[in-house]
Amino acid sequence: MADSPLQINALIVDAADPERLAVFWSELLGRPVVGRVGPYVWLQRQNGLGLGFQRSGEPKSDKTSFLMA
């Protein structure tokens, strides 16, 4: 069986205030906020990579979330 390359489809960042963090990164990266669904705020997809921010209930220093295709 041939190895298939791993592709990262989206990066999701936990945040106490996802809206505020999304606005900051939107301005910094020049990627507008394009979606708000439940606890998520999404920036415009660019070069195939989605960037989202998820409301989290408590601070976490050891968790990184990736959605893989």
Beta strands, then each sheet from edge to edge (+ up, - down):
strand 1: 8-15
strand 2: 33-37
strand 3: 40-46
strand 4: 49-55
strand 5: 65-68
sheet 1: 2+ 3- 4+ 1+ 5-
end
